[in-house]
Every structure is written in C-alpha cells, then in structure tokens.
Amino acid sequence: MIVQPIKTRIFKQGENLFDFIRAHVKRLPEKSVLVITSKIVALSEGRVRVIKSRRDKDRIIKSESDWALKTKYTWLTIKDGAVMSSAGVDESNAQGKLILLPKNSYAAAAKIRGQIKKFYHLKNFGVLITDSRLFPLRAGIIGLAVGYAGFKGLKDYRGLPDIFGRKLKLSKSDVADSLATTAVLLMGESNERRPLAIIKNAPVEFTNQKTSTRELIINPKDDLYQPLFEKIRKVRIRKN
C-alpha cells in the first residue's frame, strides 16, 4: 500500500469540491482510495459559523452533538456514533470562524465517488472523508473515518482460524479508521496544505453497494470502554 498526500492551494468556502479535486489530481489508478479531509468538504457545503462569544461556540458544539460533556480542555462528545472532541467543530485554519463537520459525510463521499468514477473511468474505487480524534489514555491524535463509499469499512475475522487453528470469536478489523489514520499522518494537521491523499493498492474489499452508516457503530453498552461511559443514560444516534 502506498499513500500519496497531495499539496494544494487553499480551498475557499463555497468552492466546488469536484473541480478542486480535478485541478490537483490528474490521474487516479484502479483499486485506489481518494482521501479527503472533512474540512474542505464542509467548506464546500458552507458549514461555517461566525461566533461572537464563548457561549455562542458552546451552543454550536452542543447543537452538533448527540451527547456532550464539558471537560477540562474541551467538550467530550458523541456525534454520529463516534467519540470526538467538540463534535468535530474546529477553529484551526478557519480564519477566525468555526468549521463544522459535513452535514452527511457518507452522502458526500458517495456523491464525490460517483463524479470521480465517471470522470476518471474507474470501476473499483473508494472515497474516504477523514477527521481526527483522540484515543483514550493515549497522547496525540489519530485519524477518523467520518464517511466513506466504495469499499467495506469493516473486515470480519470471526470464525476464521489463527495460526494454531483456534477459531477467532471477536476479532474484527476497522479498515476505514485504519486507512484514515495512515492518511492523516501524512496529510498533517498544521500548515501542510495537504487536504487530499491517494491510497494506492489499498487492502480493501471494493463494492458498489451503498455504504451502511452504521457499519462501524456499536452500542455503548457493548463497548470495551463501557465503564468509562457509565454516566451516559441514552445516546441519540441520528439517522441519515
């Protein structure tokens, strides 16, 4: 697998995302995945807010969250089935504004994939929209797949034997977030200006079926970290 980050000019609010991609990506090979940072998808959708006060920012974060808890440094939130800081609401590289997550990242990924497949004449191809998040008890951020299309985001090993013949009972591989983490590492988080990346020879199962937005979601009651979420009484997962 080869990950190729792409340096671009600064993406402008309200700009056409597909035209931007075409201007910076001259060729896309079969069986590749185009990675797009959620920030430019959100900018293309006009998902930007101007804030006047800290209270205004808190209100926006809570309105974007399915569940929110104020912590020492930030808001700990659940949005679309994923734990993240401040529901993905971001001030970095935003010129004093707030950039939200895309309205529906799965729908956005499917739309972009359709445009790209047609323009570049591709059969097996995926799109992955990424953000970043913190992992419990680990320093630093990793990548998060907020939406994807064209490949299966989960690989199920249950029932398969290990090297000694013992059948696996619980093992699944989070393909989408693993790819997101790899790409985000190279795309950067500061002033790199690499909002796009191409993953070549991606070890994924490509599909033309509509991606289930719940493929990676599990009930908090079944989560390994459930003891950390004891205070959660009810989590509202929005239906796309």
N, C-alpha and C positions, 0 to 999 in steps of 0.2 A: 504494500500500500504506500502510495506517495501523496503527501499533502502539499499543495502549492498555494500559498497565500498570494493574493493579488493586491498590489498597491494601486490606489485610485485617487482621483481628486476628491474634494469634499462634496458629499451628497447634500443637496439642498431640499428643504421642506417643500413638499408638494410635487417634487420631481417624479417623472415616470421611471419606475424601477426597472422595467424591462429594457428601455432604451439605455439606461445606465449600464446594465449588465452587458448588453451588446457592444457598447463602446469600449469596455475593458476586457471582455472575454472573446477572443477571436475564434477559438476552437474549443470544443468540448468532446472528449472521446466517449465512446460507448462504455457502459458499466462504470460510470463515474458519478460522483455526487457533488453538486454545487452547494457550497455552504454560504449562507448569507446572514450577517449579523442582524438581529431583530431591530436594531436601532434604525437602519435605513429603510426597513420595511415599514416601521412605524412612521418615519418621516414622510414616506410616500403616501401614507394614509392620512396625514395631518394629525397624528396622535400626539400633539404637543400642547402643553398648557403653560400659561403665564401665571406665576404665583406672586402674591403681594405680601404674604406673611408665612411664618412657620405653621400657623394654624391652618392656613389655606393648603399648604403642602400635605399636612397630616390628613386633612379631609379628603384630598385626592387619593392618597395612598389607601386609606380605609375604603373608599368607594370602589377602588380597583381590586380589593382583596376579597377572598371568600372567607377568610378568617385572619385576624390581625391582633398582635400583642406587642405593646411598646416594650423595648428592651433598652439596655444601657447605651448602645450605639445606634440602633436602627429599629425599624419595625420588623418583627419576625412575622411573616405572612404565609398563607397558603393561597395560591392562585392557580386555577385550572389543574388542581391535583398535585402541584409541586410546592415544596417548601422553598422560599426565597426571601431575600431582603426587600422590603418595601414594595412588594408586588411587581418588581421589575421596573418601578418608576426611577428614572435615572437623571442626574444633573450633569454628568460628565459629557464633555463635547457637545453641549446643548445651548451655548451662548446665553446663559442665564435663565433658560426655560427648563421645563420638565418634559422628558420624553417618556411616554408610556410604552407598554408592550403593544404589539399589533392587536387589532380588535379580535381577529381569529387567525392565529398563526398557521393552523392546519389548512384552512381555506386559502390563505395567502400562498402557502407552499404548493398546493395543488394547482392554483392558477398560474403561478410562475413556471411550474414544471410543464404545464400544457403549452405555454408560449415557447418555452425553450426547446421542447421536443420537436415542435413543428418547425421552428426556425433553423435548428442545427441538424435536423433529420436524424433524430435518435430514437432507439427502441427501448433500451434498458438504461434508465437514467433516474437519478433521485435528486431531490432538493431538501436541504436541511436548514432550518432557521434556528439560530442559536442566541442564547443569552449566557450569563454567568451566575454562579451561585456559590455559597459557602457550604462546606460539608461539616457535619457535627464533629467537634473536637479536633479539627484539622485547620492549620493556618493556610490562608490563601484561597483563591477562588478556582473553580473548575468550570468546565463548560456544561451547559444545559440545553437540551433539545426542547424548544418551546413549540415546534411544529415541524412536520416533515411529510414527504409524499414520495411515492415511487419505490419504496423498499420497506421491508419489515423491520420494525424498531426493536423487536424482542426475539431472541433465539432461545428456544426451549430445549434443555438437555435432559429433562425428566424422562426416566425410563431407559436412558442410554447407559451403557456400562463405562466405568472408569478403566484405568489401565490394568486393574486387577480383577475386572469382571463384576465389580459391585455396581448395582444399578443406582443411578442418581435419583434422589427423591424430590429435591427442592431447587436444584440449580437452573437458573435462567441467566442469560447474558443480556444486559441492557445495551443493545447495539447503538441506538440513537444517541444516548448520552455519552457513550464511549467515543463515538465519532466527533460529537460536539466538543468534548474535552480536548481531543487531539487537535482539532482545527483552531479552537480558541487560543490554545497555547501559542500557535504560530501567528494568528491574526493579531494578537496583542490587545491591551486594554488601555493604552495611553494615547500617544500621538502617532502611532504607526501608520494610520490611514490604510488599513487592510480589512475592509468590510466584507470582502469576498475571498473564497478559497475553493480550490478544486481538489477533491479526493479521487485519485486515480486508482483503479484496481481495488475498489472498495470491497471488503469481505462481507458483503451483504446479500440478502436474497431480494432481488428486484421483483416488483409486482406492479400490475396496472390496476389492482383493486384499490378502492377508496380506503385511505388510512383511518383506522379507528382512533378517535381522540382519547379513548380510554385504554389503549393497548398497554401503556406503561403505568397506569394508575392502580394503586391498591388502597383498600380501606385502611385508615389509620389504626383501626383495631387489630389489623393483621400485620402491621409493620413491626420490624425488628426493634425500631426505636419507640415503640408504643409507650413504654414507661415515661419517655420524655414528653409525651403528648397527653398525659393523664388529665390535664385541665381542659382539654378540648371536649366539649359536650356534643357538638354537632357541627360537622363541616359541610358547607354547602358547595357542591361542585356544579358549576354552571354547565348547562348543556349547549353545545354548539349547534 
